[in-house]
């Protein structure tokens, strides 16, 4: 049987033998070449199909069969209805022709568009991996930044923040902590690398710590690739890895503690997810958390990809510690006198008296939206593959302005400025009579009203405010074993902070009559625990001078305490800050309980001394020092910084002397 191209060739040869000439012969030659290539390709496809069929028949001939499919999510693709059928047909064929014992699919991404694949019977996600110590803890360490397009400022901050918190961090084998920064394009890397180098110098590091790995040979040499492959060596010098199209799926670098995405990707598939989770590989003996730096845009992308791929959200991961435990705290001292502070209360009040009548002026002009009209024709062009060519100049078209009647405008304006409706209506009717009022005039009319009616005064008044250290009504009420009513709350803490819980039954001899207004105390750090232990010793030397000491740093729910100060964060949002300790001196003779001098103490790591929020001159401290300024005879505020897991005796004594 002749092939198609052979049949065509025989027919053409017979035409030529009969003396025919034809202009189509060159085209026929092209058809012959196409036919040969097509038939060659078809024969190759047929050969591959034959091999596949023989392979399938060989598999089906086995007496007992189990099918294992790794990375099974790839068999589903993006069109589950069609691609899934191909897999099913294969498995069904094997089931019909052999003793198929089981089919096992394994995948790390058993979700499709937020829905679990129906074959999933066992699911072990990121959260479980973190809890079981297979992945690094990420709780509270996924950070999103809104940098208003200033990527240089953002990457510089990331580098400085990383070396502030991870500069001295090492794995048990001595490998120093590393940061990976992912860039969408090599142009982004070229633009932002100078800012990274400058930030390294500012952080006291050498720019030589940077390693670039991209698919661009002009940026990445073979020596760079070799250095990238040696990053797991504890002696590897590089600590900041700059990546384009590298370092995602399959990259295993346990010493990677932080990842940053420098800019939003226009198309990412799962790139954001792959990049953000590269730093999670855990090793035995490491207790340091991982950190992910994102722009606010990439934050949303990561959250969506986590939900689509793992069925989890960023909030889920931020709540998941390596392993968490729960315990119940019980209020032990209910009748605590409040901390009374003098504060300035500002009140805006309307000025009393008669004011001039409202007189408005009609704004000039009223322009609707502008449209730009361009006319095109179809024509071939030598300089561009486009077949559309503009004819003539662009034409700007003014549309009629949108308008509203005087009554609707009066309702709007009078509501805004708390004015009499008819007073505003009459003035608008005077200006426009029966005409509609252009919407473009409303803003200027509102400005005129505001200028003529802003008769307000700001009154400042100093008032004493009583701040409850604990609010029993914010706790759950229960009955203890003796039938007495108690107030409780459940707390959750990481397993590795078990040693930071202080139970009164164990601390009874150290505490004496002081502290433990709730039990147990759940300290955030060992320096806090160290300060409390040493301060109890000093207080018990002269117990008649002190009313009590309270650990307040972990009790921050406004439903359970009033003891917090408000401050604005670096984005202008109001936040609450609760300091760590309150030490209250006994009142003067004849004074009421709770009226003695109050010492407020905050414990911080030395690395936070210059932090814009938590530092010595940070926003939190400045907000509390306003309390101190307003209450010089009543409140003292002390910050203690330590570079170790304990505070020194001198620091404790300095805080104790403030009681004098």
Secondary structure by P-SEA (a helix, b strand, c coil): cccaaaaaaaaaaaaaaacccccaaaaaaaaaaaaaaaaaaaaaaaaaaaaaaaaaaaaaaccbbbbbbcccccccccccaaaaaaaaaaaaaaaacccccbbbbbbccccccccccccccccccaaaaaaacccccccccbbbbbcccaaaaaaaaaaaaaaaccccccccccccbbbbbbbccaaaaaacaaaaaaaaaaaccccccccccccccccccaaaaaaaaacccccccccbbbbccccccccccccccccccccccccccaaaaaaaaccccccccccbbbbbbbcaaaaaaaaaaaaacccccaaaaaacccbbbbbbbbbcccccccbbbbbbbbbbbccccccccbbbbbbcccccbbbbbbbbbbbbbccccccccccccbbbbbccbbbbcaaaaaaaaaaaccccaaaaaaaaaaacccbbbbccaaaaaaaaaaaaccbbbbbbbbbbbbbbccccccbbbbbccccbbbbbbbbbbccccccccccccccccccccccccccccccccaaaaaaaaaaaaaaaaccccccccccccccccccccccbbbbbccccccccccccbbbbccccccccccccbbbbbbbbccccccccccccccaaaaaaaaaaaaccccbbbbbbbbccccccaaaaaaaaaccc
